Amino acid sequence: MTQISTAPTTANQAEIPAPTDTVPMRRAPRLFLQLITTLHRLFPKPLGKRIPVTFIGYAIINGSGFLLDISLLWLFNSVLGWYYPLSITLGYALAGLYSLILNRWLNFQAHGHAAAQGARYVFGLISQYVIFILGLSSLLHYGLHINPEVARVISACCEGIYLYVLMKIWVFKGVAEPKL
């Protein structure tokens, strides 16, 4: 069975098991890592050196999370007839939970305290919502008169990079890039 080292890359010992511990890599994380590593190898060398393997996994997971978010919005609002703000908030929250669980398990393969990581992730989602979904998209639409859908796509690209960096350096801090 493939082993992954959980040795911390920072001094935060409360987050990560002792350096001598190894955790056997389960089948799903191993297969996901093989997929994103294969995709990473397809990048030209200069680009591959700058893009972490986990960014590819993040893009896959959060891209599918966006589809889940939109699907839940449609289900709650159009099919069930729920109030729009409730529908959009619940869809966003469930997609955020989906993203946290899959990124923690498959992509970052983090073994720290789930509650602490979850709390930091919720902070990230809320700050992302305020800064990019409300702030940047409103500035682009109302201030620069950009089409609302185009403004939302631009803000989605910015929020995606923001949340990935936040996950990498704060939510799952000290977790090394997984290796095969």
C-alpha positions as CSV (number, residue, x, y, z in Angstrom):
1,M,0.0,0.0,0.0
2,T,1.3,3.5,-0.8
3,Q,2.3,5.6,2.2
4,I,2.2,9.3,2.5
5,S,4.3,11.2,5.0
6,T,2.4,13.6,7.2
7,A,5.5,15.4,8.4
8,P,4.7,19.0,9.0
9,T,6.3,21.7,6.8
10,T,5.7,24.3,9.5
11,A,6.1,24.3,13.3
12,N,2.4,23.9,13.9
13,Q,2.4,20.5,15.7
14,A,-1.2,20.7,16.8
15,E,-2.4,20.5,13.2
16,I,-0.4,17.5,11.9
17,P,0.7,14.1,13.3
18,A,4.3,13.6,14.4
19,P,6.9,13.5,11.7
20,T,7.5,9.8,12.2
21,D,3.9,8.9,11.6
22,T,2.8,7.7,8.1
23,V,-0.7,7.2,7.1
24,P,-1.6,4.6,4.5
25,M,-3.0,6.2,1.4
26,R,-6.5,4.9,0.7
27,R,-7.6,3.9,-2.8
28,A,-9.7,7.0,-3.7
29,P,-7.1,9.6,-2.6
30,R,-4.4,7.6,-4.5
31,L,-6.5,7.4,-7.7
32,F,-7.3,11.1,-7.5
33,L,-3.6,11.9,-7.0
34,Q,-2.7,9.8,-10.0
35,L,-5.3,11.6,-12.1
36,I,-4.1,15.1,-11.1
37,T,-0.5,14.1,-11.4
38,T,-1.1,12.8,-14.9
39,L,-2.9,16.0,-15.8
40,H,-0.1,18.1,-14.3
41,R,2.5,16.3,-16.5
42,L,0.6,17.4,-19.6
43,F,1.4,21.1,-18.8
44,P,4.5,22.6,-20.5
45,K,7.5,22.4,-18.1
46,P,7.7,26.2,-17.3
47,L,4.0,26.3,-16.5
48,G,4.1,22.9,-14.6
49,K,6.8,24.3,-12.3
50,R,4.6,27.2,-11.3
51,I,1.3,25.4,-10.8
52,P,1.0,23.0,-7.9
53,V,-0.6,19.6,-8.4
54,T,-3.2,20.5,-5.8
55,F,-4.3,23.4,-7.9
56,I,-5.5,21.0,-10.5
57,G,-7.3,19.0,-7.9
58,Y,-8.8,22.1,-6.5
59,A,-10.0,23.2,-10.0
60,I,-11.7,19.8,-10.6
61,I,-13.3,19.7,-7.1
62,N,-14.4,23.3,-7.0
63,G,-15.5,23.3,-10.7
64,S,-17.8,20.4,-9.9
65,G,-18.8,22.2,-6.7
66,F,-19.9,25.2,-8.8
67,L,-22.1,22.9,-10.9
68,L,-23.5,21.5,-7.6
69,D,-24.2,25.0,-6.4
70,I,-26.1,25.9,-9.6
71,S,-28.0,22.6,-9.6
72,L,-29.1,23.1,-6.0
73,L,-30.1,26.7,-6.8
74,W,-32.3,25.4,-9.6
75,L,-33.8,22.6,-7.5
76,F,-34.5,24.7,-4.4
77,N,-35.8,27.8,-6.3
78,S,-37.3,26.6,-9.6
79,V,-38.5,23.1,-8.6
80,L,-39.4,23.5,-4.9
81,G,-40.3,27.2,-5.1
82,W,-38.2,28.3,-2.2
83,Y,-37.4,31.9,-1.6
84,Y,-34.4,32.9,-3.8
85,P,-32.0,34.2,-1.1
86,L,-32.6,31.0,0.9
87,S,-32.1,28.9,-2.2
88,I,-28.8,30.6,-3.2
89,T,-27.5,30.6,0.3
90,L,-28.3,27.0,1.0
91,G,-26.8,25.9,-2.4
92,Y,-23.7,27.9,-1.8
93,A,-23.3,26.5,1.7
94,L,-23.8,22.8,0.6
95,A,-21.4,23.3,-2.3
96,G,-18.9,24.8,0.2
97,L,-19.2,21.8,2.5
98,Y,-18.8,19.5,-0.5
99,S,-15.6,21.4,-1.5
100,L,-14.2,21.3,2.0
101,I,-14.7,17.6,2.4
102,L,-13.3,16.6,-1.0
103,N,-10.4,19.0,-0.9
104,R,-9.5,17.8,2.6
105,W,-9.8,14.1,1.8
106,L,-8.7,13.8,-1.9
107,N,-6.7,16.8,-2.8
108,F,-4.8,18.1,0.2
109,Q,-5.0,14.7,2.1
110,A,-5.0,16.7,5.3
111,H,-5.0,14.8,8.7
112,G,-5.2,17.8,11.1
113,H,-8.2,18.9,13.2
114,A,-11.2,18.9,11.0
115,A,-13.1,21.4,13.2
116,A,-10.3,23.9,13.1
117,Q,-9.8,23.5,9.4
118,G,-13.6,23.8,8.8
119,A,-13.8,27.0,10.8
120,R,-11.0,28.5,8.8
121,Y,-12.7,27.4,5.6
122,V,-16.0,29.0,6.7
123,F,-14.2,32.2,7.3
124,G,-12.7,31.9,3.8
125,L,-16.1,31.3,2.2
126,I,-17.6,34.3,4.0
127,S,-14.8,36.6,3.2
128,Q,-14.8,35.3,-0.4
129,Y,-18.5,36.0,-0.6
130,V,-18.2,39.6,0.7
131,I,-15.1,40.5,-1.2
132,F,-15.7,38.9,-4.6
133,I,-19.3,37.9,-5.0
134,L,-20.8,41.0,-3.6
135,G,-17.9,43.5,-3.8
136,L,-16.0,42.9,-7.0
137,S,-18.9,41.8,-9.1
138,S,-20.9,44.8,-7.9
139,L,-18.0,47.2,-8.7
140,L,-17.6,45.7,-12.1
141,H,-21.3,45.8,-12.9
142,Y,-22.3,49.1,-11.3
143,G,-19.1,51.0,-11.4
144,L,-17.6,49.9,-14.7
145,H,-21.0,49.0,-16.4
146,I,-19.9,45.5,-17.3
147,N,-22.6,42.9,-18.1
148,P,-23.6,41.2,-14.8
149,E,-22.8,37.7,-16.1
150,V,-19.4,38.7,-17.3
151,A,-18.8,40.5,-14.0
152,R,-19.8,37.3,-12.1
153,V,-17.4,35.2,-14.2
154,I,-14.5,37.6,-13.6
155,S,-15.2,37.6,-9.9
156,A,-15.5,33.8,-9.9
157,C,-12.0,33.5,-11.4
158,C,-10.6,35.9,-8.7
159,E,-12.4,34.1,-5.9
160,G,-11.2,30.7,-7.1
161,I,-7.6,31.8,-6.8
162,Y,-8.2,33.5,-3.5
163,L,-9.8,30.5,-1.9
164,Y,-7.1,28.1,-3.3
165,V,-4.4,30.3,-1.8
166,L,-6.3,30.6,1.5
167,M,-6.7,26.8,1.6
168,K,-3.1,26.2,0.8
169,I,-1.5,28.6,3.3
170,W,-4.1,28.8,6.1
171,V,-6.9,26.1,6.1
172,F,-4.6,23.2,5.5
173,K,-1.4,24.9,6.6
174,G,1.7,22.7,6.9
175,V,0.3,20.0,4.6
176,A,2.9,19.2,2.0
177,E,2.0,18.6,-1.6
178,P,0.9,14.9,-1.9
179,K,3.3,12.7,-3.8
180,L,2.8,9.3,-5.4
